[in-house]
Amino acid sequence: MWKPFALAAATGALVLLGGPSLAQQATDTARADFVDRSGKETGRAQLTAGRGGVLFEVEISGLPPRKWVALHVHETGTCDHASGHESAGGHFNPDNKEHGFAAANGPHAGDLPNQYVAEDGILRAQVYSTLVTLDQGDRGIRGRALIVHANSDDYRSDPAGGAGERLACGVIR
């Protein structure tokens, strides 16, 4: 049985540890195939619609080891590696909020908790966000992009929390 670990009540996100995947229990899913800055495929994310949010199950290789990195949903579903993934636009922010969980008028709907890249350069994570839906209404993220940044998010600086370069990008399909 998995046990959720709440980052903070205001974050709208949980990190899920251990046990069976929620993806095994639901049928409304999406997938994002990540490419790095050279265009090489580096991993994928499985997204599953849940009660009031979305579960992100992510595995991406070729990242800087032993480092915290930012993971965000971006507004545009384009991953042009030649532009350093700038084609994905800014963070998904349908409510025009400030960036970050620590911001007085935040966070963006696309803000997700920082993730740790292991010694082997692989980011493996399960994150549940109540700030987005897979397909419903203004918070739907299918057709948008997931981005892994080079640095961790400071959870307060606009527009992207000082997260740095975009290392990997995947369109949510």
C-alpha positions as CSV (number, residue, x, y, z in Angstrom):
1,M,0.0,0.0,0.0
2,W,1.5,3.4,-1.0
3,K,1.6,6.2,1.5
4,P,1.3,9.9,0.3
5,F,3.8,12.4,1.6
6,A,2.3,16.0,1.5
7,L,4.8,18.6,0.5
8,A,2.7,21.4,2.0
9,A,-1.1,22.0,2.1
10,A,-0.8,24.9,-0.3
11,T,1.2,23.2,-3.0
12,G,-1.6,21.1,-4.5
13,A,0.9,18.3,-5.1
14,L,1.8,15.1,-3.5
15,V,4.8,12.8,-4.0
16,L,3.7,9.2,-4.0
17,L,6.0,6.5,-2.6
18,G,5.9,2.8,-3.1
19,G,3.1,0.4,-3.9
20,P,0.9,-0.1,-6.9
21,S,0.5,2.6,-9.5
22,L,-2.7,4.6,-9.7
23,A,-2.2,4.2,-13.5
24,Q,-3.2,0.6,-13.1
25,Q,-6.6,1.7,-11.7
26,A,-7.7,4.3,-14.2
27,T,-8.3,4.4,-18.0
28,D,-8.0,8.2,-18.8
29,T,-4.3,8.5,-19.5
30,A,-1.8,10.4,-21.6
31,R,1.8,10.1,-22.4
32,A,4.7,12.4,-23.0
33,D,7.9,11.3,-24.8
34,F,10.9,13.4,-23.7
35,V,13.7,14.6,-26.0
36,D,16.9,16.3,-24.8
37,R,18.5,19.4,-26.2
38,S,20.0,17.4,-29.1
39,G,16.6,15.9,-30.1
40,K,17.4,12.4,-28.7
41,E,14.6,10.5,-26.9
42,T,15.5,10.4,-23.2
43,G,12.4,9.1,-21.4
44,R,8.7,9.3,-20.9
45,A,5.9,10.3,-18.5
46,Q,2.6,8.5,-18.1
47,L,-0.2,10.8,-16.9
48,T,-3.3,9.5,-15.4
49,A,-6.5,11.5,-14.6
50,G,-7.4,11.0,-10.9
51,R,-10.1,12.4,-8.7
52,G,-9.5,16.1,-8.8
53,G,-6.0,16.0,-10.4
54,V,-3.4,14.3,-12.5
55,L,-0.8,11.7,-11.5
56,F,2.6,12.1,-13.3
57,E,4.8,9.0,-13.5
58,V,8.1,10.2,-14.9
59,E,11.4,8.5,-15.9
60,I,14.0,10.5,-17.8
61,S,17.7,9.6,-18.3
62,G,20.8,11.6,-19.3
63,L,20.3,14.3,-16.7
64,P,23.0,15.8,-14.4
65,P,23.4,13.3,-11.5
66,R,22.8,14.0,-7.8
67,K,20.9,17.2,-8.4
68,W,17.5,18.7,-7.7
69,V,15.8,19.9,-10.9
70,A,12.5,21.7,-11.7
71,L,9.6,19.9,-13.4
72,H,6.9,22.2,-14.9
73,V,4.0,22.0,-17.3
74,H,4.4,24.6,-20.0
75,E,1.7,26.3,-22.1
76,T,2.6,25.1,-25.6
77,G,2.8,21.5,-26.8
78,T,6.0,22.0,-28.9
79,C,9.4,20.6,-28.1
80,D,11.8,22.1,-30.7
81,H,15.2,21.1,-29.4
82,A,17.0,23.5,-31.8
83,S,15.5,26.4,-29.8
84,G,16.5,24.8,-26.5
85,H,12.8,23.9,-26.0
86,E,11.8,27.6,-25.9
87,S,9.0,26.7,-28.3
88,A,7.1,25.3,-25.2
89,G,6.5,28.8,-24.1
90,G,6.1,29.8,-20.4
91,H,4.5,27.9,-17.5
92,F,0.9,26.8,-17.9
93,N,-0.8,29.6,-16.0
94,P,-4.6,29.9,-16.9
95,D,-5.3,32.0,-13.7
96,N,-2.5,34.5,-14.2
97,K,-1.0,33.7,-10.8
98,E,2.5,34.4,-9.6
99,H,5.1,31.7,-10.0
100,G,5.8,29.3,-7.1
101,F,4.3,27.6,-4.1
102,A,5.8,30.3,-1.8
103,A,4.4,33.3,-3.8
104,A,1.7,35.3,-2.1
105,N,-0.5,35.0,-5.3
106,G,0.8,31.6,-6.6
107,P,1.3,29.1,-7.8
108,H,1.0,28.7,-11.6
109,A,-1.2,25.6,-12.4
110,G,1.9,24.2,-14.2
111,D,4.2,24.5,-11.1
112,L,5.2,21.0,-9.8
113,P,7.6,20.1,-7.0
114,N,11.4,19.8,-7.6
115,Q,12.6,16.3,-8.4
116,Y,15.9,14.6,-7.6
117,V,18.1,13.0,-10.2
118,A,19.8,9.9,-8.9
119,E,23.5,9.0,-9.2
120,D,22.8,7.2,-12.5
121,G,21.5,10.5,-14.1
122,I,17.9,9.2,-14.1
123,L,14.9,11.1,-12.7
124,R,12.3,8.8,-11.5
125,A,9.2,10.3,-9.9
126,Q,5.5,10.0,-9.1
127,V,3.8,13.4,-8.5
128,Y,0.1,14.1,-8.1
129,S,-1.1,17.6,-8.8
130,T,-4.6,19.0,-8.0
131,L,-3.8,22.2,-9.9
132,V,-4.5,20.6,-13.3
133,T,-6.7,18.1,-15.1
134,L,-5.9,15.9,-18.0
135,D,-8.6,17.1,-20.4
136,Q,-11.3,19.1,-18.5
137,G,-11.8,22.9,-18.7
138,D,-9.3,25.6,-18.5
139,R,-6.8,23.5,-16.5
140,G,-6.6,20.7,-19.1
141,I,-3.0,19.9,-20.0
142,R,-3.2,17.4,-22.9
143,G,-1.5,19.0,-25.8
144,R,0.9,21.0,-23.6
145,A,4.5,20.3,-22.7
146,L,6.4,18.9,-19.7
147,I,9.8,20.4,-19.2
148,V,12.7,19.4,-17.0
149,H,15.0,22.3,-16.2
150,A,18.7,22.4,-15.3
151,N,18.3,23.8,-11.8
152,S,15.8,23.5,-8.9
153,D,12.9,25.9,-8.6
154,D,13.1,28.4,-5.8
155,Y,9.2,28.4,-5.6
156,R,8.9,32.2,-5.6
157,S,10.8,34.1,-8.4
158,D,8.8,35.0,-11.5
159,P,8.5,33.8,-14.1
160,A,10.2,30.4,-13.6
161,G,11.8,30.2,-10.2
162,G,15.4,30.5,-11.5
163,A,15.1,27.0,-12.9
164,G,17.5,27.6,-15.8
165,E,17.9,25.9,-19.1
166,R,15.3,23.4,-20.4
167,L,17.1,20.1,-20.5
168,A,14.2,17.8,-21.6
169,C,10.8,18.3,-23.1
170,G,7.8,16.1,-23.8
171,V,4.5,16.9,-25.4
172,I,1.5,15.5,-23.5
173,R,-0.5,13.3,-25.9
